[in-house]
Structure formats: structure tokens, C-alpha cells
Amino acid sequence: MNIELKEKIIGFFRNDWPLKLTSVLLAIVIWFMICEYVDPDTDTPINNISIAVNYENSVPQKEGLGIMTVIDETVSVRVGGSRDTIALMDPNKITASLDLSNVTRSGEYDLPVKIDLGGQNITLVEQSIKTVKVKFDKNIVSNVKINVNVKGDVLEGLIMEEPSLLNGYVTVTGPQAIVETITAAEVEIKQDRFLETSTFNCAYKFIDAKKKEVPKTFLTTDIETVDVTIGVVKVKTVPFTVGIVNSSGGNDSAFCKATIEPKNIKISGGAEALDAINAIDLGMIDVAEHNKDFETSLAVVLPNGVKNVDNIENVKVSVKFTDVQQQTFDITNIQFQNLPSGIDATTQERRVRVRVRGIPADIKALNAKDIKLIIDVKDQVLTAGTHHISALIDFPDNLNVGAVGKYQMTVVVS
């Protein structure tokens, strides 16, 4: 080709744009015709497809079986079809799942991996994994105790109470071989310093007998977290007190002493409640029917809102009579109290022998005519007839003496 002709051809393509565009389009059409008729089908790989386990409403679920194997494998497939179908397909519609239809009892199964092409006009050429080994076991239900481990300090004068939970158990369901290894559900709450009562929403973990964590992978629970309240309250140590009373009459406290063991108790509660408490009163001990030293046990009862830090439920009280003299007196001064008007009452006894104890000097100063026998009928239903009513021995206020024993009078109402 001479130079002149060559330049004419080049110039033709350089300057004639419509011809050039037509040539390109014609080439594309020819290419697609070749692909369609010469080589119409092709295939392509799809990798890393997750294998789903559709457990809900499956055969093993209906049979009460739980899965014990983590399915973390993926499957790769090769799919085929016409070139235009392959070019237009959506790889995300291709899924894989395990066939659970034959799982009816505990054991290990080679489960088929099913490939779903998502309704696309393609075919499965091959897949990398045909089956997956999966272990199943019978599901059981267990109530597991929740243990709370608290780490941290409080300010001086305060105390941290035992953690409290609305429900101290978590219900867990899962394969028997796993659930039976669980000994507790553990919660840990850690702070440098606890300043006030607070409630914490906490996650928990299951542990076995060796304190190793039991994974929750194959387990279901009724709660995901627990609310734990940590009480921070004031603490105070106060003494016990007890009173001495003689229900038959007199004042024995001057020569009758009570010793309490233990002497003190540590209590906790709100600042306002504790500031009002200087001692824990155990009540009164009646010494009327005791004529020598004795011991007794008294229950510890605290005011509402106050807690027993030392967990002392009962205390021992030793009662001793010191420097006591006894003497017997015949009493004729018998009186009624609170006798309703219109009621005529007398006693069959005209004289009552009363045994009295006390400090020697006061016993010496006591005279029978200074002693009264009081019959209080305030709470009595006085119908006509005979009634047996307890009597109180009344001594002069300035003498430290007391009656020994109980006294009952025969009252005649007419």
C-alpha cells in the first residue's frame, strides 16, 4: 500500500465518526452472537457460604433434643448456567443449611448440607462440603443458684450488707451433658469504694465444679441479666439491757443483779434509726418465783429497719441475789382495787403468810402492819360465786424488799 492510499484510509476513520460508532456496535453484537451460539453455558464459584442450622420447629426440637456442636464451617459451591444468567445472578440469594429431618434421638449425626439457589435459573455443579458432623443430646431444665462476688471497700463507720437479689436463681435449658456440669451462676461486682446503697444490673456466667466457665452457646435462659442490690449502711455496737421485776410485789433490783452474755451487739441500718438506739432492751425478768441464783435465755428482738450484724439470736442472762435476808410476815391488811360499785366481794382468807426477802437493814425495818395485800379486779368478770384471783404484795416505797412466790386469794362475790 503506497503512502498516499494509507493516508486516505487513516483520514477516513479519523474524520468519519458515525462510521466508527457503527463499527464498534457491530463488533459487540458479533461478540454476543459468538458467546450465545458457539459457547452458550458457563459456571462460576461462590465461596464462604455460612451453613445455617434452622433449629426452631425442627424435628430435634420437637423431640426435646439440643445441639452440642458449633457450626462454624462454610461451604463453597460452583454454579452453572447461560452466560447472561450467570452475569445477572445474585450470589447473596444462595444459602446453605443442615437437613435435621432425621434427628430423633441423642447421638452424633452426619447431616447433609442442603444448597438453596434462591429460585435463580442456575444449576448446582458442585459443593465443597456434603455433610457436617453434629452432636445432639436430650434437653433438660435446671434452676441454677446465683452467687454474687463483691469486691470493694466502704468508709469507716459503714458496713456493706449481703447482696440481695429479687430472684436468686436462673432457669437454664439445654443439652443434659452440658446443663449437668453447671454448679452455679456467678456475678462479680467490683468497685474501689461503695459509698451508698446501689442496685447493679449485671451479666452472669455459668461455672462448673472446678470453677471453669461453662459456655452459653447451646443454652437458653429465662433471664439475661440480674439486678443486685448492695446495701451500704451505718454500723454501731450497743449494749444489751434487761430489767428485773417482781410480779408479786416489791423492789428486788437493789439486791438482784443480772449479767448478760454477750454484753454487746453490732447492728446496722439507716443513720436516723441507729442514732436513736443506745441499747437493745431484752425486756423484763420476773424473779417472783426464784429464791436462788438462776440462768435464763432471752431472744434478741431488734426494731424495724435494724439488722443483726453479729447474728445473735439469743443471749444468756445470769441472775444473782446478793446480801439477801428472808423473813415471814402474817398479813391481815387485805384490800380490793377497782371493785365496781354495787359489787360486794370478800376473801375467804383473813390472814396470809407472806415470805419476804431483801437487804438485811430493810428487812429489819419492815413491820407486818406496813404490808398490804392488794387484789386488783380491774380485768375480772365478777359474777356471783367464788373466784381465784392473784394478789399483789404492797411494801413501803423506801424499803428494798420483795415478795417470794405467788399469792392467790379466794374471792367470794355475792
Phi and psi in degrees as a GROMACS rama.xvg file:
@    title "Ramachandran Plot"
@    xaxis  label "Phi"
@    yaxis  label "Psi"
@TYPE xy
-76.0132  168.385  ASN-2
-64.4542  -36.5709  ILE-3
-66.3939  -43.8162  GLU-4
-66.1972  -41.4995  LEU-5
-58.5067  -44.7304  LYS-6
-65.9125  -34.6581  GLU-7
-65.1647  -41.2727  LYS-8
-65.6084  -44.7596  ILE-9
-61.8764  -42.3149  ILE-10
-63.9318  -35.7097  GLY-11
-61.7215  -47.4402  PHE-12
-72.8956  -28.108  PHE-13
-72.6122  -32.3049  ARG-14
-103.857  -20.4713  ASN-15
-99.072  85.2143  ASP-16
-65.7758  -40.2398  TRP-17
-60.0151  -37.093  PRO-18
-66.4949  -39.7316  LEU-19
-63.8814  -45.7145  LYS-20
-61.8109  -42.2392  LEU-21
-61.6292  -38.9421  THR-22
-63.7228  -41.9069  SER-23
-64.7624  -47.0486  VAL-24
-61.8577  -39.5967  LEU-25
-63.6955  -37.6305  LEU-26
-64.8207  -39.2331  ALA-27
-65.5346  -45.2935  ILE-28
-60.1498  -43.7441  VAL-29
-61.2935  -39.4154  ILE-30
-63.2204  -45.6379  TRP-31
-65.1638  -35.8344  PHE-32
-64.2837  -39.5329  MET-33
-63.4543  -45.1517  ILE-34
-64.1776  -37.9107  CYS-35
-74.3401  -39.459  GLU-36
-103.435  -30.9158  TYR-37
-84.0885  -45.4596  VAL-38
-135.893  75.9774  ASP-39
-73.1483  -30.0148  PRO-40
-111.696  154.073  ASP-41
-151.994  176.885  THR-42
-141.224  162.581  ASP-43
-149.745  150.422  THR-44
-87.6488  148.028  PRO-45
-126.289  121.127  ILE-46
-110.19  161.467  ASN-47
57.047  51.8355  ASN-48
-90.3975  121.942  ILE-49
-67.3237  144.259  SER-50
-97.0529  113.318  ILE-51
-83.383  148.634  ALA-52
-117.921  102.14  VAL-53
-86.6101  81.7057  ASN-54
-78.0458  -35.3568  TYR-55
-60.6778  129.795  GLU-56
62.722  19.4685  ASN-57
-84.613  170.787  SER-58
-59.9964  -49.4262  VAL-59
-61.717  -34.9009  PRO-60
-64.6464  -42.8654  GLN-61
-65.8765  -26.7931  LYS-62
-87.2838  2.13939  GLU-63
74.3344  32.3364  GLY-64
-107.385  144.861  LEU-65
-115.345  152.211  GLY-66
-84.4189  138.453  ILE-67
-120.703  11.9247  MET-68
-124.165  132.472  THR-69
-80.1075  123.216  VAL-70
-97.4893  92.9353  ILE-71
-113.995  8.17215  ASP-72
-78.9955  156.068  GLU-73
-122.468  158.414  THR-74
-119.826  143.167  VAL-75
-110.507  141.583  SER-76
-130.028  161.918  VAL-77
-123.27  125.154  ARG-78
-115.782  150.581  VAL-79
-125.489  161.808  GLY-80
167.369  -179.352  GLY-81
-63.506  158.214  SER-82
-61.854  -40.1207  ARG-83
-70.1462  -34.1451  ASP-84
-66.7138  -44.2584  THR-85
-61.7274  -40.0083  ILE-86
-65.5799  -31.3751  ALA-87
-97.6114  -4.30448  LEU-88
-70.1467  156.89  MET-89
-106.84  107.862  ASP-90
-60.3621  -27.1104  PRO-91
-70.1995  -15.6265  ASN-92
-82.265  -9.59716  LYS-93
-86.635  118.978  ILE-94
-126.626  163.491  THR-95
-131.65  144.556  ALA-96
-151.063  160.65  SER-97
-90.1512  142.246  LEU-98
-87.028  107.656  ASP-99
-98.7507  8.40159  LEU-100
-65.7357  -21.7561  SER-101
-102.581  8.18064  ASN-102
-89.5559  105.834  VAL-103
-124.662  -6.22096  THR-104
-152.902  170.263  ARG-105
-62.4642  147.67  SER-106
145.525  -176.687  GLY-107
-108.096  133.998  GLU-108
-124.795  146.809  TYR-109
-93.8552  98.5898  ASP-110
-92.3522  133.469  LEU-111
-64.6143  143.179  PRO-112
-97.201  113.48  VAL-113
-93.1386  134.835  LYS-114
-106.529  125.817  ILE-115
-108.995  118.945  ASP-116
-82.9571  4.26506  LEU-117
71.884  25.9498  GLY-118
72.6323  14.4382  GLY-119
-87.9667  152.908  GLN-120
-80.3359  59.8488  ASN-121
-133.473  166.709  ILE-122
-123.588  151.83  THR-123
-84.298  118.813  LEU-124
-88.1388  -46.9186  VAL-125
-161.697  161.483  GLU-126
-138.29  148.129  GLN-127
-75.319  -31.3514  SER-128
-125.307  126.471  ILE-129
-96.0699  -35.7657  LYS-130
-139.279  159.953  THR-131
-133.884  135.448  VAL-132
-79.3941  125.895  LYS-133
-135.062  134.909  VAL-134
-103.851  138.686  LYS-135
-125.132  148.663  PHE-136
-143.733  159.647  ASP-137
-63.1338  133.682  LYS-138
-78.0097  138.271  ASN-139
-131.756  164.195  ILE-140
-117.49  136.439  VAL-141
-141.437  142.95  SER-142
-96.5115  116.004  ASN-143
-105.742  129.172  VAL-144
-69.0924  140.057  LYS-145
-97.7906  122.529  ILE-146
-105.189  135.355  ASN-147
-112.003  125.496  VAL-148
-110.025  115.186  ASN-149
-109.267  130.134  VAL-150
-123.857  123.729  LYS-151
153.579  166.594  GLY-152
-113.675  169.737  ASP-153
-128.134  165.111  VAL-154
-68.834  157.584  LEU-155
-61.1012  137.957  GLU-156
91.4084  -5.6485  GLY-157
-115.117  164.026  LEU-158
-141.491  146.474  ILE-159
-95.6968  122.55  MET-160
-79.8634  167.441  GLU-161
-63.2606  138.142  GLU-162
-58.8137  143.708  PRO-163
-121.478  141.368  SER-164
-126.308  145.749  LEU-165
-63.867  -39.3832  LEU-166
-137.164  120.451  ASN-167
-85.3794  10.8902  GLY-168
-135.258  152.715  TYR-169
-121.183  135.258  VAL-170
-91.9491  122.616  THR-171
-119.82  138.692  VAL-172
-123.995  134.605  THR-173
175.973  -176.601  GLY-174
-56.3289  137.268  PRO-175
-56.1285  -42.4087  GLN-176
-62.2502  -24.0361  ALA-177
-93.0768  -48.4852  ILE-178
-59.3897  -38.6607  VAL-179
-68.5956  -13.0598  GLU-180
-85.4188  -13.3467  THR-181
-78.571  126.087  ILE-182
-105.756  -23.5225  THR-183
-167.207  162.689  ALA-184
-107.786  126.587  ALA-185
-109.661  137.285  GLU-186
-122.592  135.842  VAL-187
-120.926  128.038  GLU-188
-121.63  121.289  ILE-189
-130.246  125.78  LYS-190
-144.942  152.05  GLN-191
-64.0156  -41.4162  ASP-192
-151.278  133.087  ARG-193
-98.1614  120.54  PHE-194
-99.1079  -26.6556  LEU-195
-154.08  167.663  GLU-196
-63.4538  128.581  THR-197
-141.915  155.235  SER-198
-114.12  131.504  THR-199
-117.632  135.41  PHE-200
-95.2262  115.068  ASN-201
-124.481  144.352  CYS-202
-80.215  160.611  ALA-203
-132.547  162.037  TYR-204
-130.03  149.448  LYS-205
-87.6218  142.027  PHE-206
-129.498  156.823  ILE-207
-101.656  -171.59  ASP-208
-63.3198  -22.7988  ALA-209
-97.1303  15.2921  LYS-210
66.393  17.4826  LYS-211
-88.8455  146.186  LYS-212
-71.4825  137.239  GLU-213
-100.853  115.255  VAL-214
-58.7016  147.452  PRO-215
-92.0817  7.34481  LYS-216
-50.5949  -44.3321  THR-217
-106.596  17.0191  PHE-218
-114.122  149.696  LEU-219
-121.263  145.438  THR-220
-131.622  159.004  THR-221
-80.7444  -18.1441  ASP-222
-138.925  147.871  ILE-223
-96.173  -31.3235  GLU-224
-136.534  165.69  THR-225
-128.334  147.254  VAL-226
-96.1189  121.743  ASP-227
-117.989  126.743  VAL-228
-102.13  125.206  THR-229
-107.275  111.898  ILE-230
-84.9999  129.292  GLY-231
-118.285  111.485  VAL-232
-132.648  166.836  VAL-233
-74.87  148.5  LYS-234
-124.905  146.126  VAL-235
-152.995  142.888  LYS-236
-107.078  124.009  THR-237
-129.97  156.958  VAL-238
-83.6229  161.03  PRO-239
-87.4446  147.258  PHE-240
-131.398  155.027  THR-241
-146.008  147.578  VAL-242
-107.618  153.878  GLY-243
-109.966  127.949  ILE-244
-134.329  148.45  VAL-245
-117.369  103.899  ASN-246
-67.8346  -12.9349  SER-247
-91.6547  -10.9465  SER-248
120.661  147.509  GLY-249
109.755  179.145  GLY-250
-126.56  100.915  ASN-251
-94.5322  -6.30266  ASP-252
-64.6291  -21.9703  SER-253
-73.5843  -24.4475  ALA-254
-126.662  6.47503  PHE-255
-121.595  116.29  CYS-256
-116.051  140.023  LYS-257
-113.472  133.085  ALA-258
-114.551  129.15  THR-259
-107.799  136.334  ILE-260
-134.702  119.293  GLU-261
-73.2526  164.63  PRO-262
-81.3997  -32.2587  LYS-263
-125.906  165.977  ASN-264
-142.1  141.643  ILE-265
-95.1692  126.169  LYS-266
-124.906  160.765  ILE-267
-138.996  158.982  SER-268
163.265  -169.78  GLY-269
-64.5881  151.524  GLY-270
-58.6099  -41.8538  ALA-271
-62.9278  -42.714  GLU-272
-66.731  -43.305  ALA-273
-72.6342  -32.607  LEU-274
-63.9272  -23.7498  ASP-275
-86.9081  -4.62973  ALA-276
-109.864  122.041  ILE-277
-112.836  -13.0538  ASN-278
-163.183  159.656  ALA-279
-107.465  112.147  ILE-280
-82.9702  123.114  ASP-281
-87.1623  -3.20584  LEU-282
101.633  -156.932  GLY-283
-114.517  144.14  MET-284
-109.509  122.037  ILE-285
-86.1139  119.323  ASP-286
-104.457  10.0759  VAL-287
-57.0458  -42.2088  ALA-288
-97.6513  12.8455  GLU-289
-107.439  133.825  HIS-290
-120.952  5.62001  ASN-291
-152.878  173.854  LYS-292
-57.5328  145.665  ASP-293
-153.389  166.257  PHE-294
-123.167  149.944  GLU-295
-147.462  166.342  THR-296
-118.92  135.095  SER-297
-122.928  139.834  LEU-298
-76.5116  144.001  ALA-299
-91.6058  118.664  VAL-300
-119.987  122.73  VAL-301
-103.866  154.803  LEU-302
-63.9399  158.007  PRO-303
-58.3716  138.49  ASN-304
85.7094  0.0655828  GLY-305
-113.897  133.845  VAL-306
-109.418  149.587  LYS-307
-91.0146  94.3707  ASN-308
-65.8723  -38.5325  VAL-309
-80.7332  -6.90024  ASP-310
55.4678  39.8482  ASN-311
-86.9891  112.844  ILE-312
-91.3489  -33.8628  GLU-313
-139.535  152.291  ASN-314
-125.232  154.636  VAL-315
-96.0587  130.456  LYS-316
-117.489  121.617  VAL-317
-103.322  125.483  SER-318
-111.949  127.402  VAL-319
-125.447  139.48  LYS-320
-100.012  123.004  PHE-321
-117.037  136.266  THR-322
51.2601  56.4416  ASP-323
-112.104  139.152  VAL-324
-121.053  146.853  GLN-325
-120.836  149.688  GLN-326
-154.129  149.433  GLN-327
-103.943  137.499  THR-328
-128.709  141.78  PHE-329
-95.3215  119.167  ASP-330
-106.272  129.198  ILE-331
-115.726  -11.8781  THR-332
-83.8496  88.9623  ASN-333
-108.425  125.796  ILE-334
-130.549  150.193  GLN-335
-99.6455  146.082  PHE-336
-123.52  143.676  GLN-337
60.411  34.9737  ASN-338
-79.228  121.072  LEU-339
-60.7821  148.621  PRO-340
-66.7544  143.611  SER-341
88.6336  -6.07061  GLY-342
-100.893  128.672  ILE-343
-107.046  114.642  ASP-344
-131.036  140.444  ALA-345
-136.894  169.049  THR-346
-111.588  144.52  THR-347
-68.3887  -33.9465  GLN-348
-81.1602  132.287  GLU-349
-101.774  -18.8127  ARG-350
-142.396  136.498  ARG-351
-126.846  127.81  VAL-352
-87.3485  121.275  ARG-353
-117.183  132.884  VAL-354
-95.8876  130.399  ARG-355
-126.155  141.315  VAL-356
-124.277  158.642  ARG-357
169.849  -175.875  GLY-358
-63.4011  133.582  ILE-359
-47.9114  -43.5306  PRO-360
-64.3362  -36.9695  ALA-361
-75.9994  -34.2903  ASP-362
-62.8396  -40.1401  ILE-363
-65.2444  -34.2786  LYS-364
-81.8212  -10.114  ALA-365
-82.3511  137.92  LEU-366
-124.451  144.374  ASN-367
-57.8111  -33.9668  ALA-368
-71.4968  -14.666  LYS-369
-87.1515  -3.46365  ASP-370
-103.091  133.414  ILE-371
-115.313  149.863  LYS-372
-111.832  113.634  LEU-373
-104.117  129.727  ILE-374
-112.025  106.982  ILE-375
-94.9217  116.643  ASP-376
-106.988  22.4636  VAL-377
-55.5474  -44.3452  LYS-378
-102.183  18.3232  ASP-379
-98.0576  144.695  GLN-380
-95.7343  104.277  VAL-381
-95.3835  90.3991  LEU-382
-93.6458  163.442  THR-383
-60.0693  132.409  ALA-384
134.547  -160.768  GLY-385
-104.747  136.395  THR-386
-132.734  143.309  HIS-387
-105.027  114.703  HIS-388
-127.216  135.477  ILE-389
-67.4725  147.137  SER-390
-118.872  151.618  ALA-391
-111.647  132.474  LEU-392
-89.9371  123.149  ILE-393
-106.285  122.1  ASP-394
-110.945  162.343  PHE-395
-60.0821  140.754  PRO-396
-64.3943  -25.5077  ASP-397
-86.3358  1.46014  ASN-398
-111.742  132.976  LEU-399
-90.152  81.8084  ASN-400
-137.58  164.63  VAL-401
-153.41  152.312  GLY-402
-77.3437  147.503  ALA-403
-109.408  123.027  VAL-404
94.3107  -178.154  GLY-405
-110.884  149.669  LYS-406
-130.274  128.705  TYR-407
-128.784  133.312  GLN-408
-108.677  150.649  MET-409
-95.1099  110.517  THR-410
-103.601  129.835  VAL-411
-109.888  121.488  VAL-412
-108.202  128.932  VAL-413
